Amino acid sequence: MPSPSQRPTTKAVIPVAGMGTRFLPATKAVPKELLPVVDRPALQYIVEEAARAGLPEVLMVTGRNKAAIEDFFDRAPELEAALEKKGDQSRLDAVHAATDVAQVHFVRQGEARGLGHAVLQAAAFVGDEAFAVLLGDDIIDARDHLLEEMLAVQAEHGGAVVALLDVGRENISKYGAVAVHGEGSTVRVTGLVEKPPADEAPSSLAIIGRYVLPPEVFAALRVTEPGAGGEIQLTDALVRLVQDGVPVHGVVFSGRRYDTGDRLDYLKAVIQLAVEREDLGPALRPWLQQFVADLPAQGASPA
Ligand code: UTP
């Protein structure tokens, strides 16, 4: 029988219990993870990504005010019957796609005490296996294969793997920053710090919303005190793993990523993904070109 670390990773954890304050007031009643990116909730892209990477078992860590997420991944018999009656097969397929993509389970995080605390709620579901964490508001373009690469690195080296993006010194204080050893697309992580001031950051490489973690992370999270922002930080538990000699690697990402929890990035995601869609792109592109051509030069006020 293979040891736990040799078993292929099959489970994904998607934390969606955050308060989404950057998107208020929209997120007062609608979870930010359900805001539509073109015509699908951000979260659907993420569940599809997990399924594509071979992780059919998905656990969402939800919270109060997030019941709509459970409804979205549940069957909708009345809606399906109405579409069937109308013979609207393509919309029926779209509705089915949301529920058929993966086996989705739910657990609640009673209080939004931080990403680390959210991940800790997955301990019973995960058991003694490595697992992936995909943040519920962070979309990786379907043409990029970040998670697959990370799973391959974890299968080779064991331990933990984080996704890294060079966000520049000017942005690093919004992220977990890492010190690394080595060059190229896979590096060894030697240190981590959550939301450091720019001049104290070990590099401009930021952790973005994908992780592959060993089950040892739960023991580390249980003894992790609240850190930056008074929250229990996953980054701080990873610091503990590094100190304990657990290998932590980073996969440096250079593809397309959209942080849909951020208003500007959300707008970019909607535009970019819509422009590339076969059904919407042909009409949107010329309109957008005209719109941009008509924009007043920067600094000038509109007529
Ligand atoms: P964020 O920090 O982006 O989420 O966490 P947030 O706190 O909801 O956002 P703002 O800053 O207030 O706008 C990244 C992911 O972790 C989840 C969030 O739902 C998001 O998908 N999260 C965060 C939890 O599940 N629980 C928490 O306690 C915090």
py3Dmol code that shows the C-alpha trace and the ligand (Angstrom):
import py3Dmol

protein = """\
ATOM      1  CA  MET A   1       0.000   0.000   0.000  1.00  0.00           C
ATOM      2  CA  PRO A   2       1.451   3.416  -0.912  1.00  0.00           C
ATOM      3  CA  SER A   3       2.364   5.780   1.933  1.00  0.00           C
ATOM      4  CA  PRO A   4       0.012   8.779   2.311  1.00  0.00           C
ATOM      5  CA  SER A   5       2.414  11.177   0.572  1.00  0.00           C
ATOM      6  CA  GLN A   6       2.549   8.921  -2.502  1.00  0.00           C
ATOM      7  CA  ARG A   7      -1.198   8.772  -2.973  1.00  0.00           C
ATOM      8  CA  PRO A   8      -2.295  11.044  -5.790  1.00  0.00           C
ATOM      9  CA  THR A   9      -3.952  14.228  -4.577  1.00  0.00           C
ATOM     10  CA  THR A  10      -7.701  14.138  -5.175  1.00  0.00           C
ATOM     11  CA  LYS A  11      -9.113  16.770  -2.824  1.00  0.00           C
ATOM     12  CA  ALA A  12      -9.501  20.498  -3.235  1.00  0.00           C
ATOM     13  CA  VAL A  13     -10.455  22.964  -0.527  1.00  0.00           C
ATOM     14  CA  ILE A  14     -11.964  26.291  -1.567  1.00  0.00           C
ATOM     15  CA  PRO A  15     -12.308  28.854   1.226  1.00  0.00           C
ATOM     16  CA  VAL A  16     -15.245  31.167   0.540  1.00  0.00           C
ATOM     17  CA  ALA A  17     -16.099  32.450   4.015  1.00  0.00           C
ATOM     18  CA  GLY A  18     -14.406  35.846   3.809  1.00  0.00           C
ATOM     19  CA  MET A  19     -16.416  39.039   4.189  1.00  0.00           C
ATOM     20  CA  GLY A  20     -15.528  40.552   0.833  1.00  0.00           C
ATOM     21  CA  THR A  21     -15.289  44.059   2.267  1.00  0.00           C
ATOM     22  CA  ARG A  22     -13.554  45.437  -0.830  1.00  0.00           C
ATOM     23  CA  PHE A  23     -16.740  44.815  -2.784  1.00  0.00           C
ATOM     24  CA  LEU A  24     -19.254  46.372  -0.418  1.00  0.00           C
ATOM     25  CA  PRO A  25     -22.093  47.124  -0.692  1.00  0.00           C
ATOM     26  CA  ALA A  26     -22.565  44.417  -3.390  1.00  0.00           C
ATOM     27  CA  THR A  27     -21.257  41.753  -1.027  1.00  0.00           C
ATOM     28  CA  LYS A  28     -23.639  42.671   1.783  1.00  0.00           C
ATOM     29  CA  ALA A  29     -26.094  40.125   0.406  1.00  0.00           C
ATOM     30  CA  VAL A  30     -24.257  38.408  -2.475  1.00  0.00           C
ATOM     31  CA  PRO A  31     -21.041  36.451  -1.795  1.00  0.00           C
ATOM     32  CA  LYS A  32     -18.199  37.952  -3.817  1.00  0.00           C
ATOM     33  CA  GLU A  33     -17.392  34.452  -5.077  1.00  0.00           C
ATOM     34  CA  LEU A  34     -20.748  34.462  -6.894  1.00  0.00           C
ATOM     35  CA  LEU A  35     -20.292  37.794  -8.659  1.00  0.00           C
ATOM     36  CA  PRO A  36     -20.670  37.007 -12.370  1.00  0.00           C
ATOM     37  CA  VAL A  37     -17.570  37.008 -14.513  1.00  0.00           C
ATOM     38  CA  VAL A  38     -19.379  37.366 -17.853  1.00  0.00           C
ATOM     39  CA  ASP A  39     -22.197  34.884 -17.161  1.00  0.00           C
ATOM     40  CA  ARG A  40     -20.713  32.470 -14.640  1.00  0.00           C
ATOM     41  CA  PRO A  41     -19.847  33.058 -11.005  1.00  0.00           C
ATOM     42  CA  ALA A  42     -16.131  33.417 -10.322  1.00  0.00           C
ATOM     43  CA  LEU A  43     -16.406  30.296  -8.179  1.00  0.00           C
ATOM     44  CA  GLN A  44     -17.560  28.134 -11.072  1.00  0.00           C
ATOM     45  CA  TYR A  45     -14.326  28.843 -12.962  1.00  0.00           C
ATOM     46  CA  ILE A  46     -12.420  27.730  -9.875  1.00  0.00           C
ATOM     47  CA  VAL A  47     -14.342  24.479  -9.371  1.00  0.00           C
ATOM     48  CA  GLU A  48     -13.827  23.735 -13.075  1.00  0.00           C
ATOM     49  CA  GLU A  49     -10.099  24.332 -12.666  1.00  0.00           C
ATOM     50  CA  ALA A  50      -9.961  21.853  -9.760  1.00  0.00           C
ATOM     51  CA  ALA A  51     -11.815  19.241 -11.818  1.00  0.00           C
ATOM     52  CA  ARG A  52      -9.499  19.788 -14.812  1.00  0.00           C
ATOM     53  CA  ALA A  53      -6.493  19.234 -12.551  1.00  0.00           C
ATOM     54  CA  GLY A  54      -7.906  15.858 -11.489  1.00  0.00           C
ATOM     55  CA  LEU A  55      -9.387  16.914  -8.134  1.00  0.00           C
ATOM     56  CA  PRO A  56     -13.012  15.758  -8.231  1.00  0.00           C
ATOM     57  CA  GLU A  57     -13.641  16.058  -4.465  1.00  0.00           C
ATOM     58  CA  VAL A  58     -14.196  19.668  -3.505  1.00  0.00           C
ATOM     59  CA  LEU A  59     -14.827  21.093  -0.045  1.00  0.00           C
ATOM     60  CA  MET A  60     -16.036  24.662   0.264  1.00  0.00           C
ATOM     61  CA  VAL A  61     -15.473  26.441   3.538  1.00  0.00           C
ATOM     62  CA  THR A  62     -18.475  28.731   3.777  1.00  0.00           C
ATOM     63  CA  GLY A  63     -19.935  30.991   6.417  1.00  0.00           C
ATOM     64  CA  ARG A  64     -22.991  33.006   7.323  1.00  0.00           C
ATOM     65  CA  ASN A  65     -24.507  34.961   4.400  1.00  0.00           C
ATOM     66  CA  LYS A  66     -23.059  32.393   1.984  1.00  0.00           C
ATOM     67  CA  ALA A  67     -26.077  30.090   1.592  1.00  0.00           C
ATOM     68  CA  ALA A  68     -26.405  31.168  -2.043  1.00  0.00           C
ATOM     69  CA  ILE A  69     -23.172  29.280  -2.750  1.00  0.00           C
ATOM     70  CA  GLU A  70     -24.756  26.004  -1.606  1.00  0.00           C
ATOM     71  CA  ASP A  71     -27.824  26.751  -3.732  1.00  0.00           C
ATOM     72  CA  PHE A  72     -25.662  27.429  -6.762  1.00  0.00           C
ATOM     73  CA  PHE A  73     -24.013  23.996  -6.608  1.00  0.00           C
ATOM     74  CA  ASP A  74     -27.300  22.214  -5.866  1.00  0.00           C
ATOM     75  CA  ARG A  75     -29.758  20.945  -8.484  1.00  0.00           C
ATOM     76  CA  ALA A  76     -32.564  23.357  -9.424  1.00  0.00           C
ATOM     77  CA  PRO A  77     -35.453  21.042 -10.473  1.00  0.00           C
ATOM     78  CA  GLU A  78     -38.051  23.800 -11.110  1.00  0.00           C
ATOM     79  CA  LEU A  79     -35.665  25.819 -13.240  1.00  0.00           C
ATOM     80  CA  GLU A  80     -34.544  22.713 -15.124  1.00  0.00           C
ATOM     81  CA  ALA A  81     -38.169  21.667 -15.768  1.00  0.00           C
ATOM     82  CA  ALA A  82     -39.018  25.153 -17.072  1.00  0.00           C
ATOM     83  CA  LEU A  83     -36.041  25.175 -19.456  1.00  0.00           C
ATOM     84  CA  GLU A  84     -36.860  21.647 -20.619  1.00  0.00           C
ATOM     85  CA  LYS A  85     -40.452  22.672 -21.317  1.00  0.00           C
ATOM     86  CA  LYS A  86     -39.196  25.586 -23.413  1.00  0.00           C
ATOM     87  CA  GLY A  87     -36.735  23.305 -25.215  1.00  0.00           C
ATOM     88  CA  ASP A  88     -33.874  25.602 -24.216  1.00  0.00           C
ATOM     89  CA  GLN A  89     -31.155  22.957 -24.303  1.00  0.00           C
ATOM     90  CA  SER A  90     -28.111  25.243 -24.247  1.00  0.00           C
ATOM     91  CA  ARG A  91     -29.223  27.034 -21.072  1.00  0.00           C
ATOM     92  CA  LEU A  92     -30.185  23.693 -19.542  1.00  0.00           C
ATOM     93  CA  ASP A  93     -26.662  22.439 -20.285  1.00  0.00           C
ATOM     94  CA  ALA A  94     -25.221  25.565 -18.665  1.00  0.00           C
ATOM     95  CA  VAL A  95     -27.290  24.958 -15.525  1.00  0.00           C
ATOM     96  CA  HIS A  96     -26.224  21.304 -15.384  1.00  0.00           C
ATOM     97  CA  ALA A  97     -22.573  22.231 -15.900  1.00  0.00           C
ATOM     98  CA  ALA A  98     -22.572  24.019 -12.543  1.00  0.00           C
ATOM     99  CA  THR A  99     -23.648  20.906 -10.628  1.00  0.00           C
ATOM    100  CA  ASP A 100     -22.034  18.132 -12.639  1.00  0.00           C
ATOM    101  CA  VAL A 101     -18.468  19.397 -12.621  1.00  0.00           C
ATOM    102  CA  ALA A 102     -17.416  18.024  -9.217  1.00  0.00           C
ATOM    103  CA  GLN A 103     -18.650  16.474  -6.008  1.00  0.00           C
ATOM    104  CA  VAL A 104     -18.992  19.576  -3.819  1.00  0.00           C
ATOM    105  CA  HIS A 105     -19.120  19.347  -0.006  1.00  0.00           C
ATOM    106  CA  PHE A 106     -19.537  22.143   2.505  1.00  0.00           C
ATOM    107  CA  VAL A 107     -18.271  22.960   5.961  1.00  0.00           C
ATOM    108  CA  ARG A 108     -18.793  26.172   7.904  1.00  0.00           C
ATOM    109  CA  GLN A 109     -16.253  28.516   9.358  1.00  0.00           C
ATOM    110  CA  GLY A 110     -18.263  29.962  12.263  1.00  0.00           C
ATOM    111  CA  GLU A 111     -16.325  33.220  12.243  1.00  0.00           C
ATOM    112  CA  ALA A 112     -14.139  34.721   9.509  1.00  0.00           C
ATOM    113  CA  ARG A 113     -10.890  34.447  11.507  1.00  0.00           C
ATOM    114  CA  GLY A 114      -8.604  34.324   8.514  1.00  0.00           C
ATOM    115  CA  LEU A 115      -7.529  32.071   5.655  1.00  0.00           C
ATOM    116  CA  GLY A 116      -5.505  29.776   7.933  1.00  0.00           C
ATOM    117  CA  HIS A 117      -8.526  29.262  10.178  1.00  0.00           C
ATOM    118  CA  ALA A 118     -10.695  28.572   7.114  1.00  0.00           C
ATOM    119  CA  VAL A 119      -8.273  25.890   5.883  1.00  0.00           C
ATOM    120  CA  LEU A 120      -8.209  24.312   9.356  1.00  0.00           C
ATOM    121  CA  GLN A 121     -11.949  23.607   9.019  1.00  0.00           C
ATOM    122  CA  ALA A 122     -11.049  21.144   6.237  1.00  0.00           C
ATOM    123  CA  ALA A 123      -8.985  18.829   8.496  1.00  0.00           C
ATOM    124  CA  ALA A 124     -11.620  16.075   8.843  1.00  0.00           C
ATOM    125  CA  PHE A 125     -12.444  16.118   5.117  1.00  0.00           C
ATOM    126  CA  VAL A 126      -8.810  15.960   4.058  1.00  0.00           C
ATOM    127  CA  GLY A 127      -7.544  13.326   6.509  1.00  0.00           C
ATOM    128  CA  ASP A 128      -3.984  12.132   5.977  1.00  0.00           C
ATOM    129  CA  GLU A 129      -3.373  13.255   2.380  1.00  0.00           C
ATOM    130  CA  ALA A 130      -1.905  16.152   0.506  1.00  0.00           C
ATOM    131  CA  PHE A 131      -4.604  18.498  -0.786  1.00  0.00           C
ATOM    132  CA  ALA A 132      -4.984  21.613  -2.893  1.00  0.00           C
ATOM    133  CA  VAL A 133      -6.319  24.984  -1.746  1.00  0.00           C
ATOM    134  CA  LEU A 134      -7.825  27.300  -4.368  1.00  0.00           C
ATOM    135  CA  LEU A 135      -8.953  30.734  -3.219  1.00  0.00           C
ATOM    136  CA  GLY A 136     -12.560  31.407  -4.146  1.00  0.00           C
ATOM    137  CA  ASP A 137     -11.945  34.785  -5.752  1.00  0.00           C
ATOM    138  CA  ASP A 138      -8.752  34.086  -7.682  1.00  0.00           C
ATOM    139  CA  ILE A 139      -9.234  32.905 -11.282  1.00  0.00           C
ATOM    140  CA  ILE A 140      -6.387  31.323 -13.240  1.00  0.00           C
ATOM    141  CA  ASP A 141      -7.036  31.333 -16.977  1.00  0.00           C
ATOM    142  CA  ALA A 142      -8.122  27.901 -18.237  1.00  0.00           C
ATOM    143  CA  ARG A 143      -5.310  27.937 -20.814  1.00  0.00           C
ATOM    144  CA  ASP A 144      -2.674  28.026 -18.077  1.00  0.00           C
ATOM    145  CA  HIS A 145      -1.915  24.865 -16.137  1.00  0.00           C
ATOM    146  CA  LEU A 146      -0.633  26.215 -12.872  1.00  0.00           C
ATOM    147  CA  LEU A 147      -2.367  23.759 -10.551  1.00  0.00           C
ATOM    148  CA  GLU A 148      -1.302  20.726 -12.591  1.00  0.00           C
ATOM    149  CA  GLU A 149       2.318  21.937 -12.416  1.00  0.00           C
ATOM    150  CA  MET A 150       2.045  22.453  -8.660  1.00  0.00           C
ATOM    151  CA  LEU A 151       0.620  18.960  -8.155  1.00  0.00           C
ATOM    152  CA  ALA A 152       3.506  17.512 -10.161  1.00  0.00           C
ATOM    153  CA  VAL A 153       6.043  19.424  -8.024  1.00  0.00           C
ATOM    154  CA  GLN A 154       4.353  18.177  -4.846  1.00  0.00           C
ATOM    155  CA  ALA A 155       4.335  14.592  -6.130  1.00  0.00           C
ATOM    156  CA  GLU A 156       8.080  14.875  -6.792  1.00  0.00           C
ATOM    157  CA  HIS A 157       9.260  16.694  -3.665  1.00  0.00           C
ATOM    158  CA  GLY A 158       6.473  16.166  -1.103  1.00  0.00           C
ATOM    159  CA  GLY A 159       5.823  18.939   1.428  1.00  0.00           C
ATOM    160  CA  ALA A 160       4.025  22.112   0.391  1.00  0.00           C
ATOM    161  CA  VAL A 161       3.880  24.019  -2.897  1.00  0.00           C
ATOM    162  CA  VAL A 162       2.733  27.610  -3.286  1.00  0.00           C
ATOM    163  CA  ALA A 163       1.964  29.591  -6.435  1.00  0.00           C
ATOM    164  CA  LEU A 164       4.126  32.696  -6.811  1.00  0.00           C
ATOM    165  CA  LEU A 165       3.704  35.806  -8.907  1.00  0.00           C
ATOM    166  CA  ASP A 166       6.085  38.723  -9.244  1.00  0.00           C
ATOM    167  CA  VAL A 167       3.814  41.619  -8.255  1.00  0.00           C
ATOM    168  CA  GLY A 168       6.578  44.233  -7.970  1.00  0.00           C
ATOM    169  CA  ARG A 169       7.817  45.860  -4.767  1.00  0.00           C
ATOM    170  CA  GLU A 170       5.082  48.495  -4.939  1.00  0.00           C
ATOM    171  CA  ASN A 171       2.351  45.861  -4.475  1.00  0.00           C
ATOM    172  CA  ILE A 172       3.983  43.303  -2.224  1.00  0.00           C
ATOM    173  CA  SER A 173       2.571  44.697   1.052  1.00  0.00           C
ATOM    174  CA  LYS A 174      -0.880  43.349   0.038  1.00  0.00           C
ATOM    175  CA  TYR A 175       0.393  39.758  -0.187  1.00  0.00           C
ATOM    176  CA  GLY A 176       2.343  37.035   1.522  1.00  0.00           C
ATOM    177  CA  ALA A 177       5.942  37.514   0.350  1.00  0.00           C
ATOM    178  CA  VAL A 178       8.603  34.832   0.087  1.00  0.00           C
ATOM    179  CA  ALA A 179      12.369  34.424   0.191  1.00  0.00           C
ATOM    180  CA  VAL A 180      13.490  31.829  -2.320  1.00  0.00           C
ATOM    181  CA  HIS A 181      16.505  29.781  -3.234  1.00  0.00           C
ATOM    182  CA  GLY A 182      17.134  28.906  -6.861  1.00  0.00           C
ATOM    183  CA  GLU A 183      15.949  30.265 -10.178  1.00  0.00           C
ATOM    184  CA  GLY A 184      13.508  29.296 -12.884  1.00  0.00           C
ATOM    185  CA  SER A 185       9.900  28.263 -12.610  1.00  0.00           C
ATOM    186  CA  THR A 186      10.297  26.012  -9.548  1.00  0.00           C
ATOM    187  CA  VAL A 187      12.131  27.445  -6.536  1.00  0.00           C
ATOM    188  CA  ARG A 188      12.686  26.414  -2.939  1.00  0.00           C
ATOM    189  CA  VAL A 189      10.934  28.707  -0.446  1.00  0.00           C
ATOM    190  CA  THR A 190      13.215  29.548   2.492  1.00  0.00           C
ATOM    191  CA  GLY A 191      11.127  32.178   4.256  1.00  0.00           C
ATOM    192  CA  LEU A 192       7.653  33.736   4.202  1.00  0.00           C
ATOM    193  CA  VAL A 193       6.108  36.869   5.660  1.00  0.00           C
ATOM    194  CA  GLU A 194       2.489  38.009   5.403  1.00  0.00           C
ATOM    195  CA  LYS A 195       1.828  41.554   4.147  1.00  0.00           C
ATOM    196  CA  PRO A 196       5.295  43.007   4.841  1.00  0.00           C
ATOM    197  CA  PRO A 197       6.076  46.704   4.366  1.00  0.00           C
ATOM    198  CA  ALA A 198       7.669  47.024   0.886  1.00  0.00           C
ATOM    199  CA  ASP A 199      11.130  47.784   2.264  1.00  0.00           C
ATOM    200  CA  GLU A 200      11.075  44.714   4.514  1.00  0.00           C
ATOM    201  CA  ALA A 201       9.801  42.215   1.911  1.00  0.00           C
ATOM    202  CA  PRO A 202      12.295  39.438   1.134  1.00  0.00           C
ATOM    203  CA  SER A 203      11.447  39.687  -2.592  1.00  0.00           C
ATOM    204  CA  SER A 204       8.712  40.909  -4.910  1.00  0.00           C
ATOM    205  CA  LEU A 205       7.390  37.338  -5.280  1.00  0.00           C
ATOM    206  CA  ALA A 206       3.909  37.080  -3.815  1.00  0.00           C
ATOM    207  CA  ILE A 207       1.893  34.003  -2.901  1.00  0.00           C
ATOM    208  CA  ILE A 208      -1.255  33.923  -5.034  1.00  0.00           C
ATOM    209  CA  GLY A 209      -4.361  31.839  -4.493  1.00  0.00           C
ATOM    210  CA  ARG A 210      -3.152  28.284  -5.127  1.00  0.00           C
ATOM    211  CA  TYR A 211      -1.492  25.927  -2.665  1.00  0.00           C
ATOM    212  CA  VAL A 212      -0.803  22.198  -2.474  1.00  0.00           C
ATOM    213  CA  LEU A 213      -0.382  21.323   1.187  1.00  0.00           C
ATOM    214  CA  PRO A 214       0.636  18.292   3.209  1.00  0.00           C
ATOM    215  CA  PRO A 215      -1.639  17.165   6.067  1.00  0.00           C
ATOM    216  CA  GLU A 216       1.042  18.348   8.554  1.00  0.00           C
ATOM    217  CA  VAL A 217      -0.215  21.874   7.884  1.00  0.00           C
ATOM    218  CA  PHE A 218      -3.191  21.237  10.184  1.00  0.00           C
ATOM    219  CA  ALA A 219      -0.959  20.669  13.245  1.00  0.00           C
ATOM    220  CA  ALA A 220       0.883  23.880  12.327  1.00  0.00           C
ATOM    221  CA  LEU A 221      -2.387  25.806  11.953  1.00  0.00           C
ATOM    222  CA  ARG A 222      -3.653  24.616  15.337  1.00  0.00           C
ATOM    223  CA  VAL A 223      -0.770  26.382  17.071  1.00  0.00           C
ATOM    224  CA  THR A 224      -0.682  29.457  14.801  1.00  0.00           C
ATOM    225  CA  GLU A 225      -1.628  32.652  16.641  1.00  0.00           C
ATOM    226  CA  PRO A 226      -3.447  35.500  14.881  1.00  0.00           C
ATOM    227  CA  GLY A 227      -0.969  37.494  12.786  1.00  0.00           C
ATOM    228  CA  ALA A 228      -1.324  40.273  10.190  1.00  0.00           C
ATOM    229  CA  GLY A 229      -4.741  41.951  10.430  1.00  0.00           C
ATOM    230  CA  GLY A 230      -5.527  39.946  13.598  1.00  0.00           C
ATOM    231  CA  GLU A 231      -6.252  36.897  11.379  1.00  0.00           C
ATOM    232  CA  ILE A 232      -4.917  33.342  11.538  1.00  0.00           C
ATOM    233  CA  GLN A 233      -2.693  33.376   8.497  1.00  0.00           C
ATOM    234  CA  LEU A 234      -1.921  30.353   6.319  1.00  0.00           C
ATOM    235  CA  THR A 235       1.434  32.001   5.552  1.00  0.00           C
ATOM    236  CA  ASP A 236       2.393  31.813   9.246  1.00  0.00           C
ATOM    237  CA  ALA A 237       1.641  28.073   9.327  1.00  0.00           C
ATOM    238  CA  LEU A 238       3.880  27.659   6.256  1.00  0.00           C
ATOM    239  CA  VAL A 239       6.673  29.476   8.138  1.00  0.00           C
ATOM    240  CA  ARG A 240       6.348  26.795  10.794  1.00  0.00           C
ATOM    241  CA  LEU A 241       6.597  24.029   8.165  1.00  0.00           C
ATOM    242  CA  VAL A 242       9.803  25.583   6.784  1.00  0.00           C
ATOM    243  CA  GLN A 243      11.221  25.745  10.340  1.00  0.00           C
ATOM    244  CA  ASP A 244      10.300  22.079  10.854  1.00  0.00           C
ATOM    245  CA  GLY A 245      12.270  21.135   7.747  1.00  0.00           C
ATOM    246  CA  VAL A 246       9.245  20.341   5.576  1.00  0.00           C
ATOM    247  CA  PRO A 247      10.117  21.178   1.952  1.00  0.00           C
ATOM    248  CA  VAL A 248       8.185  24.181   0.649  1.00  0.00           C
ATOM    249  CA  HIS A 249       8.475  24.930  -3.058  1.00  0.00           C
ATOM    250  CA  GLY A 250       7.141  27.736  -5.180  1.00  0.00           C
ATOM    251  CA  VAL A 251       5.947  27.540  -8.775  1.00  0.00           C
ATOM    252  CA  VAL A 252       6.474  30.934 -10.382  1.00  0.00           C
ATOM    253  CA  PHE A 253       3.462  31.795 -12.510  1.00  0.00           C
ATOM    254  CA  SER A 254       3.640  34.030 -15.547  1.00  0.00           C
ATOM    255  CA  GLY A 255       0.200  33.403 -17.041  1.00  0.00           C
ATOM    256  CA  ARG A 256      -3.163  35.115 -16.769  1.00  0.00           C
ATOM    257  CA  ARG A 257      -4.661  35.570 -13.309  1.00  0.00           C
ATOM    258  CA  TYR A 258      -7.647  37.616 -12.185  1.00  0.00           C
ATOM    259  CA  ASP A 259      -8.193  38.590  -8.553  1.00  0.00           C
ATOM    260  CA  THR A 260     -11.956  39.000  -8.711  1.00  0.00           C
ATOM    261  CA  GLY A 261     -12.101  40.168  -5.086  1.00  0.00           C
ATOM    262  CA  ASP A 262     -10.446  43.394  -6.226  1.00  0.00           C
ATOM    263  CA  ARG A 263     -12.726  45.787  -8.130  1.00  0.00           C
ATOM    264  CA  LEU A 264     -10.234  46.835 -10.806  1.00  0.00           C
ATOM    265  CA  ASP A 265      -9.040  43.285 -11.451  1.00  0.00           C
ATOM    266  CA  TYR A 266     -12.646  42.118 -11.536  1.00  0.00           C
ATOM    267  CA  LEU A 267     -13.465  44.616 -14.297  1.00  0.00           C
ATOM    268  CA  LYS A 268     -10.400  43.516 -16.254  1.00  0.00           C
ATOM    269  CA  ALA A 269     -11.425  39.859 -15.897  1.00  0.00           C
ATOM    270  CA  VAL A 270     -14.939  40.489 -17.223  1.00  0.00           C
ATOM    271  CA  ILE A 271     -13.674  42.473 -20.207  1.00  0.00           C
ATOM    272  CA  GLN A 272     -10.804  40.150 -21.089  1.00  0.00           C
ATOM    273  CA  LEU A 273     -12.817  36.941 -20.808  1.00  0.00           C
ATOM    274  CA  ALA A 274     -15.800  38.413 -22.675  1.00  0.00           C
ATOM    275  CA  VAL A 275     -13.621  39.723 -25.523  1.00  0.00           C
ATOM    276  CA  GLU A 276     -12.264  36.206 -26.020  1.00  0.00           C
ATOM    277  CA  ARG A 277     -15.668  34.504 -25.990  1.00  0.00           C
ATOM    278  CA  GLU A 278     -17.010  33.284 -29.317  1.00  0.00           C
ATOM    279  CA  ASP A 279     -20.573  34.341 -28.535  1.00  0.00           C
ATOM    280  CA  LEU A 280     -19.799  37.835 -27.221  1.00  0.00           C
ATOM    281  CA  GLY A 281     -16.352  38.757 -28.553  1.00  0.00           C
ATOM    282  CA  PRO A 282     -17.317  39.583 -32.166  1.00  0.00           C
ATOM    283  CA  ALA A 283     -19.822  42.207 -31.002  1.00  0.00           C
ATOM    284  CA  LEU A 284     -17.840  43.447 -28.016  1.00  0.00           C
ATOM    285  CA  ARG A 285     -14.442  43.952 -29.693  1.00  0.00           C
ATOM    286  CA  PRO A 286     -15.432  46.675 -32.216  1.00  0.00           C
ATOM    287  CA  TRP A 287     -17.512  48.441 -29.568  1.00  0.00           C
ATOM    288  CA  LEU A 288     -14.596  48.370 -27.147  1.00  0.00           C
ATOM    289  CA  GLN A 289     -12.161  49.649 -29.783  1.00  0.00           C
ATOM    290  CA  GLN A 290     -14.470  52.569 -30.523  1.00  0.00           C
ATOM    291  CA  PHE A 291     -15.022  53.228 -26.833  1.00  0.00           C
ATOM    292  CA  VAL A 292     -11.268  53.351 -26.199  1.00  0.00           C
ATOM    293  CA  ALA A 293     -10.676  55.565 -29.252  1.00  0.00           C
ATOM    294  CA  ASP A 294     -13.281  58.003 -27.946  1.00  0.00           C
ATOM    295  CA  LEU A 295     -11.831  58.136 -24.434  1.00  0.00           C
ATOM    296  CA  PRO A 296     -10.505  61.573 -23.531  1.00  0.00           C
ATOM    297  CA  ALA A 297      -6.726  61.725 -23.123  1.00  0.00           C
ATOM    298  CA  GLN A 298      -5.607  61.010 -19.565  1.00  0.00           C
ATOM    299  CA  GLY A 299      -6.093  64.029 -17.345  1.00  0.00           C
ATOM    300  CA  ALA A 300      -8.675  65.656 -19.632  1.00  0.00           C
ATOM    301  CA  SER A 301     -12.237  65.605 -18.347  1.00  0.00           C
ATOM    302  CA  PRO A 302     -15.009  64.115 -20.509  1.00  0.00           C
ATOM    303  CA  ALA A 303     -16.999  66.585 -22.603  1.00  0.00           C
TER     304      ALA A 303
END
"""
ligand_1 = """\
29
UTP
P -9.522 37.586 1.120
O -8.721 38.282 2.147
O -9.321 37.954 -0.311
O -11.075 37.655 1.404
O -9.357 36.029 1.314
P -11.972 38.642 2.176
O -11.513 38.801 3.575
O -13.344 38.141 1.957
O -11.775 39.965 1.304
P -11.813 41.511 1.685
O -10.370 41.862 1.833
O -12.637 41.668 2.916
O -12.434 42.174 0.477
C -9.084 35.106 0.272
C -10.049 33.950 0.280
O -10.140 33.354 1.567
C -11.463 33.310 2.022
C -12.219 34.370 1.218
O -13.574 34.012 1.057
C -11.468 34.381 -0.108
O -11.995 33.451 -1.029
N -11.499 33.554 3.487
C -10.869 34.635 4.020
C -12.193 32.668 4.284
O -12.769 31.668 3.825
N -12.226 32.905 5.642
C -11.612 33.974 6.212
O -11.691 34.109 7.439
C -10.919 34.861 5.367
"""
view = py3Dmol.view(width=600, height=400)
view.addModel(protein, "pdb")
view.setStyle({"model": 0}, {"cartoon": {"style": "trace"}})
view.addModel(ligand_1, "xyz")
view.setStyle({"model": 1}, {"stick": {}})
view.zoomTo()
view.show()
